[in-house]
Amino acid sequence: MLPDAIAWIVHPAAGFALAHFASVLYSRQGKQAALVLRAAAIIALLAVLGAGWVVHPAAGMLLGAFGLRGFRGRVDERRALGAVLLSAVVFMVLGAGWVIFPLAVMSVIWVFVLLMSSGARSANQAELEAPAPVQALPERAGGLPLTTAPQPVAVPVGAAVQGSSTPPPRAVDAFTALQLDDRLPGDIRAQLVALDLRTAEALAHLKAIGQEGAEGAYVARAIRDEYAPASVRAYLNLPRTRADVMPIEGDKTGRDLLHEQLDLLLDAVQDILDSTLRAGGQELLTNQRFLREKFGKVKKELDV
């Protein structure tokens, strides 16, 4: 038996350990197997020291993390999923045996998703590696020179086209053009759309509060106009037949690396919004304290 003082400390410590465990699982740290195992080891230690109840909510968090990361079929998250499964086994030994049934069902679905993803990747690779059909060369009949295809003529925005009632196409900026680029996979284009909306929200909010020239606004504009386009252009410079199938770093392809970079930029814009929220919250709290001090005394005097 542990001393009463130590036993009393174990339970609140288990609560803090649960909060830390959740912050690891449901953040970018959850992609790193070592961090997941370390947080799970803290839970297991506190359970052995007397807070046996802690393994049950922790096991539930593992199920949520497994469902969140397992069904996306991302290659770079398989080690983290292995850490989640190992932690679940430890929690089952420590008393959360109920987790075996939902975890078994989710594992079967996970294996099915992996098989489908591997099959689709192999089919895509085989299609990309197939030689392109050889097209016949144009004939030089009668000694005439070969003619080249006419190049499209750029029409200035707003200029009227004679003999046509169709309005000229609207000009788009470089970032919007990337969202419409057919060479990018659909999920990458969806990330670009989300990044466009998030940066527009951040810039509009900073302008509304008079911080259009602040550092956060500069960073948001740089993310949209420089950092994100640079990442996409680097991906588009890769050979098309290898960009999505050949690993570049570890088991990550160019597509996986671009996913990670756009996720980092989305998190950076979210940090800008969060910092402005905290700053505005402090101003709101300061105003509340001022009003409470000013009118709280008045109310007391009127009551008297």
ABEGO torsion letter per residue (X at the ends): XBBAAAAAAAAAAAAAAAAAAAAAAABAAAABAAAAAAAAAAAAAAAAAGBAAAAAAAAAAAAAAAAAAAAAGBAAAAAAAAAAAAAAAAAAAAGBAAAAAAAAAAAAAAAAAAAAAAAAAAAAAAAAABBBBBBBBBBBBGGBBBBBBBBBBBBBBGBBBBGBABBBBBBBBAAAAAAABAABBAAAAAAAAAAAAAAAAAAAAAAAAGAAABAAAAAAAAAAAAAAAAAAAAAAABBAAAAAABBABEABBAAAAAAAAAAAAAAAAAAAAAAAAAAAAAAAAAAAAAAAAAAAAAAAAAAX
